[in-house]
Amino acid sequence: MVTEGVFTPAHVLAEAIQRREVSSLEVVEAYLTQIARHNPDLNAVVTLGEDGARMRAREADAALTRGEEWGPLHGLPITLEDAHSTSGMRTTWGGLPRMADYVPEEDGTVAARLKAAGAILLGKTNGPEIWPDSIFARTSNPWNLAHTPGGSSAGVGAALAAGLTSLDVGLDTLGSIQNPAHYCGVYGMRPTEHRVPLSGLFILDPARKFRVMSVAGPMARSVEDLRLALRIIAGPDGLDTHVPPVPWRDLERPRMGDLRIAWSSEFSESGTQDEIRTVVEGVTGQLAGGGATVEQSMPDVDLGHKYELGEELFDLLAGTFPEEPTAFSEEASLASKELDSLEAYLTALDRRDEVMRAWEEFFAAWDVLIMPAGTRTAERHGEEPTEPSEEYPYALSAVSGCPMVVLPAGVDSQGLPFGLQIIGKRWDDERLLGIAESVSEMTGGFRRPPGY
């Protein structure tokens, strides 16, 4: 199979299939072989549709023989995080027992758009990993099975790092794309909030409660793959009314000499691992040497308070329509509780507006902000951080609504990968991707874990 085999970037594979340099069926079989070899140890792919993928691959190859092209992903095998509704393939929302056998009749918007672009769905990856009684075993990090791949799009990060898939789309409310990308050494993107419809994702509740902070975003092994996927899944679908008609722009990569880059290698109250700090400082030094205007600078916001605000909003949203609603003896008590929650929610949104305005003001002076994607590399299973100060890096994009890209940046002395995060101005996703591409050339790009 093409050059790097299952680790070949998705856009390169897609182009090779369309040029008939390799067949879709050959690519599908290569990924199925990789899954059979490594997934028993990783538990990254939790549902597999082998027969359906093979049948669709044969159809894709036959279509090319007839001179038909389905789209930019024609015949490319992909996976999707288990939160996505997928017609004919079970969607358990990360192993929730009551959804163990649920098979949607329709695709969600993300799945439908990827399939319409020609993609072939191989299976579903583990996530969100939030249920203590999940029907699935935990997912492990390909770089070291004793370590976590991050959460909650754990299966996405692990599958991409191990070469089990070419492309995936995660779900992120408060770090669920950023953390696995950082821990597994892959690329991940939180688009501008409301750039991608969430239709067919939050299917657990009777009403769409996660209307803020949550995004669907691509995860991959190159910036070009992020761009390819985001271009396909972004834009209004007529269902998610929060998504505005922001057209996609094909932009040339910005000139280094035109860039204004802010950076920081530290988070208040949380020390950054020396190897991560060194890489951040080295990359920003290279950018300055290339002609960019580079300066240590941060938005005028308290990071600790910002993370607390994100947690508060998450708890207010998650507490609506709980799995086991609290029984109240009197209707008046229930009404009082609902009013208190509504007041708290609206107050939190008002505070968030202030944070978002501070970021808008910051990006009037700077094109992007570069920081560590996390303060340390992946912990061992069971040793994940519980203190909020250790989670600050994951709140920046979520609370501000700004787009963010995680780039693989290096491997530490334990042999564990880490990443940088690059945050840009809201609705400027295309320019952010161009800048991320330039920075990625300085960090070396995706590295294959040993043994894969």
C-alpha positions in Angstrom: 0.0 0.0 0.0 1.1 3.6 -0.6 4.5 4.6 0.9 3.7 4.6 4.7 1.0 2.0 4.5 -1.7 2.5 7.1 0.1 5.5 8.4 -0.2 7.3 5.1 -2.0 10.7 5.5 -5.6 10.5 4.6 -5.5 13.0 1.8 -2.6 11.1 0.2 -4.5 7.8 0.4 -7.7 9.4 -1.0 -5.8 10.8 -3.9 -4.0 7.5 -4.6 -7.4 5.6 -4.6 -8.9 8.1 -7.0 -5.8 7.8 -9.3 -6.3 4.0 -9.0 -2.7 3.5 -7.7 -4.2 1.4 -5.0 -7.7 0.0 -4.7 -10.2 1.0 -1.9 -10.5 -2.7 -1.1 -6.8 -3.0 -0.6 -6.8 0.0 1.8 -9.7 -1.4 3.7 -8.0 -4.8 4.1 -4.8 -3.1 5.3 -6.7 -1.3 8.1 -8.7 -4.4 9.0 -5.4 -6.3 9.3 -3.9 -3.6 11.5 -7.0 -3.6 13.7 -6.9 -7.3 14.1 -3.2 -7.2 15.1 -3.3 -4.3 17.6 -6.8 -3.6 18.7 -7.1 -6.5 21.2 -4.4 -4.7 23.3 -5.7 -1.2 22.7 -9.5 -1.5 22.7 -9.6 1.6 20.5 -12.1 0.3 18.0 -15.2 -0.9 19.8 -17.6 -1.7 16.9 -16.4 -3.0 13.5 -18.3 -3.3 10.3 -16.0 -5.5 8.2 -18.5 -7.0 5.7 -20.1 -3.6 5.0 -16.8 -1.9 4.6 -15.6 -4.5 2.1 -18.8 -4.4 0.1 -18.7 -0.6 -0.1 -15.0 -0.7 -1.1 -15.8 -3.0 -4.0 -18.5 -0.6 -5.0 -16.1 2.3 -4.8 -13.6 0.6 -7.0 -16.2 -0.4 -9.5 -17.4 3.2 -9.6 -13.9 4.5 -10.5 -13.7 1.9 -13.2 -16.9 3.5 -14.7 -15.3 6.9 -14.4 -17.5 7.9 -11.4 -16.1 9.8 -8.4 -18.2 10.1 -5.2 -16.2 13.0 -3.7 -12.9 13.9 -2.1 -12.9 10.9 0.2 -13.9 8.3 -2.5 -13.2 4.9 -1.1 -11.2 6.1 2.0 -11.9 4.0 5.1 -12.4 6.0 8.3 -13.8 5.6 11.8 -16.0 7.8 13.9 -16.2 8.2 17.7 -19.0 6.2 19.2 -21.0 9.3 20.0 -21.9 9.8 16.3 -25.2 8.4 15.1 -24.4 6.0 12.3 -27.1 4.3 10.2 -26.9 0.5 10.5 -24.0 0.6 12.9 -24.5 0.6 16.7 -24.0 3.9 18.6 -23.7 3.3 22.4 -22.3 6.8 23.3 -19.2 5.3 24.8 -20.6 2.1 26.2 -23.7 3.3 28.1 -25.4 0.1 29.1 -28.9 1.1 28.1 -27.7 1.8 24.6 -25.6 -1.3 24.2 -27.7 -2.6 21.3 -28.9 0.8 19.9 -28.6 1.0 16.1 -29.7 4.4 14.6 -31.8 4.4 11.5 -30.2 7.6 10.2 -26.7 9.1 10.1 -26.0 12.2 12.0 -24.8 15.2 10.0 -21.1 14.5 10.4 -21.4 10.9 9.4 -23.7 11.7 6.5 -21.4 14.4 5.1 -18.3 12.2 5.3 -20.2 9.3 3.6 -21.5 11.6 0.9 -17.9 12.7 0.3 -17.1 9.0 -0.5 -15.8 7.8 2.9 -16.2 4.2 4.0 -17.1 3.7 7.7 -14.9 0.9 9.1 -16.2 1.1 12.7 -16.6 3.2 15.8 -13.9 4.3 18.2 -14.3 4.3 22.0 -15.7 7.5 23.5 -16.9 9.4 25.4 -15.3 7.4 28.2 -17.4 8.8 31.0 -19.6 5.9 32.2 -18.3 4.0 35.3 -20.3 0.9 34.2 -19.4 1.1 30.5 -19.9 -2.1 28.4 -16.4 -1.5 26.9 -13.1 -2.0 28.5 -10.8 1.0 28.9 -8.7 2.1 26.0 -4.9 2.2 26.3 -2.2 4.4 24.8 -0.2 2.8 21.9 3.0 4.5 23.1 2.7 2.6 26.4 -0.2 0.3 27.3 0.1 1.1 31.0 -0.7 4.8 30.2 -4.0 6.6 29.4 -4.6 7.8 25.9 -6.5 10.7 27.4 -10.2 11.3 27.4 -12.9 11.3 26.4 -12.2 10.8 22.7 -9.7 8.1 23.9 -10.4 5.6 21.1 -9.9 8.2 18.4 -6.5 9.3 19.6 -5.3 5.7 20.2 -6.6 4.4 16.8 -5.0 7.2 14.8 -1.6 6.8 16.6 -1.7 3.0 16.1 -2.6 3.2 12.4 -6.0 1.6 12.9 -7.8 4.3 10.8 -7.0 7.1 8.4 -9.3 9.8 9.9 -11.8 10.3 12.7 -14.0 13.0 14.2 -14.1 13.5 17.9 -16.5 15.3 20.3 -15.1 17.9 22.7 -16.8 19.9 25.4 -13.9 20.5 27.8 -10.7 19.0 26.3 -11.9 15.7 24.9 -10.2 16.2 21.5 -7.2 18.2 22.8 -6.2 15.8 25.6 -6.1 12.5 23.5 -4.3 14.3 20.6 -1.7 15.6 23.1 -1.3 12.2 24.9 -1.2 10.1 21.7 0.9 12.3 19.5 -1.7 13.0 16.8 -3.4 16.1 15.3 -6.7 17.3 16.7 -8.8 20.4 16.1 -11.6 22.1 18.0 -13.2 24.3 15.3 -14.8 27.6 16.1 -17.8 26.8 18.3 -20.9 26.3 16.1 -18.8 25.9 12.9 -19.8 22.2 12.7 -23.4 21.0 13.3 -24.0 18.7 16.3 -27.1 17.1 14.8 -27.1 13.3 15.6 -24.5 13.6 18.4 -26.2 14.4 21.7 -28.9 11.7 21.4 -29.2 10.8 25.0 -31.5 13.5 26.2 -35.0 14.6 25.3 -33.8 18.1 24.5 -30.5 19.4 23.1 -28.9 20.6 26.3 -25.2 20.9 25.2 -25.8 24.1 23.1 -22.5 25.8 24.2 -18.9 24.7 24.4 -19.4 21.4 22.7 -17.9 20.9 19.2 -17.3 18.1 16.7 -13.8 18.3 15.3 -11.4 16.2 13.1 -8.5 14.2 14.4 -5.8 12.9 12.0 -2.1 12.5 11.3 -1.6 15.8 9.4 -2.8 19.3 9.3 -3.9 18.8 5.6 -6.1 15.9 6.8 -7.7 18.2 9.4 -8.4 20.8 6.7 -9.9 18.1 4.4 -12.3 16.8 7.0 -13.3 20.2 8.4 -14.1 21.5 4.9 -16.5 18.6 4.5 -18.3 18.6 7.8 -18.5 22.4 8.4 -21.5 24.6 7.6 -25.3 24.7 8.3 -27.4 21.6 7.9 -30.9 23.1 8.5 -31.1 21.2 11.8 -28.6 22.7 14.2 -29.9 26.3 14.2 -26.8 27.6 16.0 -24.6 27.1 12.9 -24.4 30.3 10.8 -23.8 30.3 7.0 -20.1 31.0 7.2 -18.6 30.0 3.8 -15.4 27.9 3.6 -12.4 29.9 2.4 -9.5 28.4 0.5 -6.6 30.6 1.8 -2.9 30.5 0.9 -0.6 29.9 3.8 0.3 33.2 5.5 3.8 34.6 5.0 6.0 34.1 8.0 6.9 37.8 8.0 3.3 38.8 8.2 2.5 36.8 11.3 2.0 38.2 14.9 2.5 35.3 17.3 1.9 35.4 21.0 3.1 32.5 23.2 3.5 31.2 26.7 5.0 28.1 28.1 3.5 28.2 31.5 0.1 28.0 33.2 -0.5 29.7 36.6 -0.4 27.4 39.5 0.6 24.5 37.3 4.2 23.7 36.3 4.9 22.6 32.7 7.1 19.6 32.1 10.6 20.8 31.2 10.7 19.0 27.8 7.4 20.5 26.8 8.5 24.0 27.8 11.8 23.7 25.9 10.0 22.7 22.7 7.5 25.6 23.0 10.4 28.1 23.5 12.4 26.5 20.6 9.5 26.7 18.1 8.7 30.3 18.9 12.4 31.1 18.5 12.3 29.5 15.1 9.2 31.5 14.2 11.0 34.7 15.3 14.0 33.7 13.3 11.8 33.3 10.2 10.6 36.8 10.4 7.4 36.6 12.5 6.7 39.1 15.3 6.8 36.9 18.4 6.2 38.0 22.0 5.2 36.4 25.3 1.6 37.5 25.8 -1.7 36.2 27.1 -5.3 37.4 27.1 -6.4 39.4 30.1 -8.2 36.6 31.8 -7.7 34.5 34.9 -7.0 31.0 33.7 -8.0 29.4 37.0 -11.4 31.3 37.0 -11.8 30.4 33.3 -11.4 26.7 34.0 -13.8 26.9 36.9 -16.3 28.7 34.6 -16.0 25.9 32.1 -16.6 23.3 34.8 -19.6 25.2 36.1 -21.2 25.5 32.7 -20.5 21.8 32.0 -22.1 20.7 35.3 -25.1 22.9 34.7 -25.6 21.4 31.3 -24.9 17.8 32.3 -27.2 18.1 35.3 -30.2 18.7 33.0 -32.2 15.5 32.2 -29.8 13.3 34.3 -29.8 9.5 33.9 -31.4 9.1 37.3 -33.6 12.3 37.9 -33.9 13.3 41.6 -37.4 12.7 42.9 -38.9 15.8 44.7 -41.8 15.4 47.0 -43.4 18.6 46.0 -43.8 20.3 42.6 -42.9 23.6 44.2 -39.5 22.3 45.2 -38.8 21.1 41.6 -39.8 24.4 40.2 -37.6 26.3 42.6 -34.6 24.1 41.7 -35.2 24.6 38.0 -35.3 28.4 38.5 -32.1 28.4 40.5 -30.4 26.3 37.8 -31.6 28.6 35.1 -30.4 31.7 36.9 -27.0 30.1 37.5 -26.8 29.0 33.8 -27.6 32.5 32.5 -25.2 34.1 34.9 -22.5 31.7 33.8 -23.2 32.6 30.2 -22.9 36.3 31.0 -19.5 35.7 32.6 -18.5 33.7 29.5 -19.4 36.7 27.3 -16.8 38.7 29.2 -14.2 36.1 28.6 -15.0 35.9 25.0 -14.8 39.6 24.6 -11.3 39.5 26.2 -10.2 37.0 23.6 -11.6 39.0 20.8 -9.6 42.0 22.0 -6.5 39.8 22.3 -6.8 38.6 18.7 -7.1 42.1 17.4 -3.4 42.4 18.2 -2.2 38.8 17.5 -2.9 36.1 14.9 -2.5 33.1 17.1 -1.4 32.1 20.6 0.9 29.1 21.0 1.0 27.2 24.3 1.6 23.6 25.5 -1.4 21.3 24.7 -0.9 19.9 28.2 1.4 20.5 31.1 2.7 16.9 31.1 2.7 13.7 29.1 0.2 10.8 29.7 -0.2 9.5 33.2 -0.4 5.8 34.0 -4.0 4.4 34.2 -5.6 5.4 37.4 -3.3 8.3 38.0 -5.1 10.9 35.9 -5.1 14.4 37.5 -8.0 15.5 39.7 -6.9 19.1 40.6 -8.3 21.8 38.4 -4.9 23.6 38.1 -3.7 20.6 36.1 -6.5 21.0 33.6 -6.1 24.7 32.7 -4.7 24.0 29.2 -8.0 22.3 28.2 -10.2 25.2 29.0 -8.8 27.9 26.7 -10.6 27.0 23.5 -13.6 25.5 25.2 -14.6 28.6 27.2 -13.5 31.2 24.6 -15.1 29.5 21.7 -12.0 30.0 19.6 -10.6 27.4 17.2 -7.6 25.4 18.3 -5.3 22.9 16.7 -3.1 20.4 18.5 0.2 19.5 16.8 2.5 16.6 17.8 5.7 18.3 19.1 8.0 15.7 20.5 8.6 12.7 22.8 9.8 12.9 26.3 12.4 10.8 28.2 9.8 8.2 29.1 9.1 7.7 25.4 5.7 9.5 25.6 4.5 12.1 23.0 3.3 15.6 23.7 1.8 18.4 21.6 1.4 22.1 21.2 -1.8 24.0 21.0 -2.3 26.9 18.6 -5.4 29.0 19.2 -6.8 31.5 16.7 -9.6 34.0 16.3 -13.2 32.9 16.1 -14.4 32.1 12.6 -10.8 32.2 11.3 -10.3 28.4 11.2 -8.8 28.4 7.7 -6.1 30.9 8.6 -5.4 29.0 11.8 -4.9 25.8 9.8 -2.4 27.5 7.5 -0.3 28.8 10.4 -0.5 25.4 12.1 0.9 23.8 8.9 3.9 26.1 9.1 4.5 25.3 12.7 4.1 21.6 12.1 7.0 21.7 9.7 9.2 22.9 12.6 8.0 20.2 15.1 8.5 17.2 12.8 4.9 16.1 12.4 3.4 12.7 13.3 5.7 10.0 14.8 4.8 6.3 14.7 4.8 4.6 18.1 7.4 1.9 18.5 6.1 -1.5 17.5 3.5 -0.3 15.1 
